[in-house]
Amino acid sequence: MVDNHRAHSDPAHASAAGGVLVVGQIGRDLVISTDRVPDPGASVDVAERLEMWGGKGANQAVGMRQLGTPVGLLGVVGEDEVGERLLASARADDIDVRVVVRRGTSALLVDVVDAEGRRRLFEHVPAEALLTGGDVYSAREAVARADTVCLQLQQPEPALLEAARLGTATGADLVLDGAPQTPKVRALVGQARVVRANAHEGELLTGIALESEEAALSAARGVLDEGVEVVAFGVADAGDLVVWDEGHRFLPHGPQRVLDPTGAGDAFLAGLVTGLRNGAAPAQAGELAAACAASTVQRLGGRPDLSALRP
């Protein structure tokens, strides 16, 4: 396969051999906190403003690294100053970015949060900021080095199919995050060790509204029947459910105030993957995941701070 892109080269960076490769979005995050969102034609003061590197793939990779997992990242940043800053931030977080693609304009994610913790997310993700099948094929050596490949299902079908093909060919554990967008991506579920989805994504995946623990358990059992080892589903406004063949564990949302829900699912996935990869039972991995999510919703923006939870 040939694709018009240029992979970032950083041979001095530590290898992600035997670690996790996260395949997903990288972008520039702008987080704005305000007492309230203004009415049309009005304005309000900004209480706090943060700028950082982010995107779902980046947040998952950062969380796993903070928990002690060696992590590589496969995504796209722009051929611009923003792209350079994103890569510098990733290196500072000890993320292997040797196969990050440089192309076009970096994605921009604007997170506006009011005093009640309600989020409005504005995304500018140009087509060139998404992975192609050619990008993934060019990163095949990085995929081969990984023992776990995490696929963010918002990426295009060709990239996901190629990453799954390469990962399963070398015996890596496949982790799916989100809802499949096409029948071919849906078929990857049977190849995965772990499937995670929030309540909305879980409904798209299974056709069952995840409005109670019982409904989520029924939906998750159906996914386990496809050969998945561990399923983690969000239960609407209640918590998260982790299910495996021998049992399940419901993890209710805690009493902590939610400052910003952004990144909770990414932190949950980071904890779940870290726990399972370290040999924890699914229940204990789920508890770590829930603690990671609870920590993250108490911060502005999707970037986690999970070092204190490192196993």
C-alpha positions in Angstrom: 0.0 0.0 0.0 1.2 3.5 -0.8 -0.2 6.6 0.9 0.8 10.3 0.8 2.0 10.8 4.3 5.1 11.2 6.3 5.7 9.3 9.5 7.4 11.0 12.4 10.9 9.7 13.0 12.2 9.7 16.6 14.8 6.8 16.9 16.0 8.1 20.3 12.6 7.4 21.9 12.2 4.2 23.9 10.6 1.4 22.0 7.0 0.4 22.8 8.0 -3.3 22.4 5.8 -5.5 24.5 3.5 -2.6 25.3 0.3 -1.1 24.1 -0.3 0.6 20.7 -3.2 3.0 20.8 -4.7 3.7 17.3 -6.8 6.8 17.5 -7.3 10.6 17.5 -4.7 13.2 18.4 -5.6 16.9 18.5 -5.2 20.2 20.2 -7.6 20.6 23.1 -9.0 24.0 24.1 -11.0 23.8 27.4 -13.1 26.7 28.5 -14.9 26.9 31.9 -17.7 29.4 32.4 -20.5 29.9 34.9 -23.0 29.6 32.1 -23.3 29.3 28.4 -24.5 32.7 27.0 -27.7 33.2 25.2 -27.5 34.1 21.5 -26.1 37.6 21.1 -24.8 37.7 24.7 -21.4 37.1 26.2 -20.0 35.8 29.5 -16.7 35.8 31.2 -14.4 32.8 31.0 -13.5 31.5 34.4 -10.6 29.3 33.3 -9.0 28.4 30.0 -6.6 25.5 29.3 -4.8 24.4 26.2 -3.2 21.0 25.9 -2.6 18.1 23.6 -5.5 15.7 23.6 -8.0 13.7 21.6 -9.3 10.3 22.6 -6.3 8.4 21.4 -3.9 10.7 23.2 -5.9 10.7 26.4 -6.0 6.9 26.5 -2.2 6.7 25.8 -1.4 9.3 28.5 -3.6 7.5 31.1 -2.0 4.1 30.4 1.5 5.6 30.6 0.7 7.3 33.9 -0.3 3.9 35.2 3.0 2.4 34.2 2.3 0.8 30.8 4.7 1.4 27.9 2.6 3.0 25.2 3.0 3.9 21.5 0.5 6.0 19.6 -0.6 5.8 16.0 -2.6 8.9 14.9 -2.3 12.0 12.8 -1.0 15.5 13.5 -0.6 18.4 11.2 2.5 19.5 9.3 2.4 22.8 11.2 3.6 24.4 14.4 0.6 22.9 16.3 1.7 19.4 15.1 5.2 20.0 16.4 3.9 21.1 19.8 1.6 18.1 20.0 4.5 15.8 19.3 6.7 17.6 21.9 4.0 17.2 24.5 3.7 13.5 23.7 7.4 13.0 24.1 7.3 14.8 27.4 4.6 12.3 28.5 6.9 9.4 27.5 4.7 8.3 24.6 6.3 6.6 21.7 5.3 8.7 18.6 7.6 7.3 16.0 4.7 6.2 13.8 2.6 9.3 14.2 1.7 10.6 10.8 2.3 14.2 9.8 -0.2 15.6 7.3 -2.5 18.6 6.7 -3.9 20.5 9.7 -4.1 19.2 13.3 -7.5 18.5 14.7 -9.0 21.0 17.1 -11.3 20.1 20.0 -13.1 22.8 22.0 -14.6 21.7 25.3 -16.9 24.3 26.9 -18.0 23.4 30.4 -20.5 25.3 32.6 -20.7 25.5 36.4 -23.0 22.5 36.5 -20.4 20.3 34.8 -22.4 20.2 31.5 -20.2 19.9 28.5 -20.5 21.2 24.9 -17.9 19.8 22.6 -16.9 21.4 19.3 -14.7 19.3 17.0 -12.8 20.4 13.9 -11.4 17.1 12.5 -10.4 17.5 8.9 -10.4 14.4 6.8 -6.6 14.4 6.6 -6.5 14.2 10.4 -7.9 10.7 10.3 -5.9 7.5 9.7 -5.9 5.6 6.4 -5.3 2.0 5.8 -2.0 3.0 4.2 -1.0 4.8 7.4 -1.5 1.7 9.5 0.2 -0.6 7.0 3.3 1.7 7.1 3.3 1.3 10.9 3.2 -2.5 10.7 6.4 -2.9 12.6 5.0 -0.9 15.6 1.8 -3.0 15.5 4.0 -6.2 15.5 5.9 -5.0 18.6 2.7 -4.4 20.6 1.1 -7.1 22.8 -2.1 -5.1 23.0 -3.7 -2.9 20.2 -6.4 -0.5 21.2 -8.7 0.6 18.4 -10.7 3.8 18.7 -13.7 3.0 16.5 -14.3 6.6 15.4 -11.4 6.1 13.0 -12.2 5.2 9.3 -13.0 1.6 8.4 -9.9 0.9 6.3 -7.5 1.9 9.1 -9.4 -0.2 11.7 -9.5 -3.3 9.5 -5.8 -3.0 8.7 -4.9 -2.5 12.4 -7.0 -5.5 13.4 -5.5 -7.7 10.6 -1.9 -6.8 11.6 -2.5 -7.1 15.3 -4.3 -10.4 15.2 -1.6 -11.8 12.8 1.0 -11.3 15.5 -1.1 -12.5 18.4 -1.8 -9.1 20.0 -4.8 -8.7 22.2 -7.4 -6.5 20.5 -9.3 -3.8 22.4 -12.3 -2.1 20.8 -13.5 1.3 22.2 -16.7 2.8 21.0 -19.4 1.8 18.6 -18.7 0.2 15.2 -19.8 2.5 12.3 -19.9 -0.2 9.5 -20.8 -3.9 9.3 -17.2 -4.8 8.5 -16.0 -3.0 11.7 -18.8 -4.6 13.6 -17.4 -8.0 12.6 -14.2 -7.2 14.5 -16.0 -7.7 17.7 -15.5 -11.4 17.5 -11.8 -11.0 17.3 -11.5 -8.7 20.4 -10.4 -9.6 23.9 -12.0 -6.5 25.3 -14.9 -4.3 24.2 -15.7 -1.0 25.9 -18.6 1.4 25.1 -20.5 4.1 26.9 -24.3 3.7 27.2 -25.1 5.3 23.8 -22.4 3.4 22.0 -23.4 0.1 23.7 -27.0 0.6 22.4 -25.7 1.2 18.9 -23.6 -2.0 19.2 -26.2 -4.3 20.6 -29.6 -2.7 19.9 -30.4 -2.7 23.6 -31.0 0.6 25.5 -28.5 0.4 28.4 -30.8 2.2 30.9 -30.3 -0.3 33.8 -27.8 -2.7 35.1 -30.0 -5.6 34.0 -30.3 -4.3 30.5 -26.6 -3.7 30.2 -25.9 -7.2 31.6 -28.1 -8.8 29.0 -26.5 -6.8 26.2 -23.0 -7.6 27.4 -23.7 -11.3 27.6 -24.7 -11.2 24.0 -21.3 -9.7 23.1 -19.5 -12.3 25.2 -21.2 -15.0 23.2 -19.3 -13.7 20.1 -16.0 -14.7 21.8 -15.1 -11.5 23.7 -13.4 -12.1 27.1 -14.3 -8.9 28.9 -17.1 -6.3 28.1 -17.4 -3.0 29.8 -20.6 -1.0 29.2 -21.7 2.3 30.6 -25.1 2.3 32.2 -26.9 5.6 31.6 -26.5 8.1 34.5 -25.7 5.3 36.9 -22.2 3.7 36.4 -20.3 1.1 34.5 -20.7 -2.6 34.2 -17.8 -5.0 33.6 -18.8 -8.5 32.5 -16.9 -11.7 31.9 -17.9 -15.4 31.5 -17.8 -16.2 35.2 -19.4 -13.0 36.6 -19.9 -9.3 36.5 -19.2 -6.2 38.6 -21.3 -3.0 38.6 -19.4 0.1 39.5 -21.7 2.9 40.4 -20.8 6.5 39.9 -19.3 8.0 43.1 -20.5 11.0 45.0 -17.8 13.3 43.7 -18.7 16.5 41.9 -18.3 16.2 38.2 -16.3 19.2 37.1 -16.1 18.0 33.5 -17.1 14.6 32.1 -14.7 14.8 29.2 -12.2 12.0 29.2 -13.9 9.8 31.7 -14.4 7.0 29.3 -10.8 7.2 28.1 -9.5 7.1 31.6 -11.8 4.1 32.3 -10.3 2.3 29.3 -6.8 3.1 30.4 -7.4 1.6 33.8 -9.2 -1.5 32.5 -6.5 -2.3 29.9 -3.7 -1.7 32.4 -5.3 -3.9 35.0 -6.0 -6.8 32.6 -2.6 -6.5 31.0 -1.0 -6.7 34.5 -2.9 -9.9 35.2 -5.7 -8.6 37.4 -9.0 -10.3 37.4 -11.8 -8.4 35.5 -13.4 -7.3 38.7 -10.2 -5.7 40.0 -9.4 -4.2 36.6 -12.8 -2.7 36.6 -12.3 -1.2 40.0 -9.1 0.5 38.8 -10.9 1.7 35.7 -13.7 3.2 37.8 -11.2 5.0 40.0 -9.4 6.4 37.0 -12.7 7.7 35.6 -13.7 9.2 38.9 -10.4 11.0 39.2 -10.7 12.4 35.7 -14.2 14.0 36.0 -12.8 16.1 38.8 -10.5 17.9 36.4 -11.1 20.3 33.5 -10.4 18.7 30.1 -9.9 15.1 29.0 -6.3 14.8 30.0 -6.0 12.5 33.0 -3.7 12.6 36.0 -3.6 8.9 37.1 -0.1 8.5 38.5 -1.4 8.2 42.1 -3.4 5.2 41.0 -0.5 3.4 39.4 -0.7 -0.3 40.5 
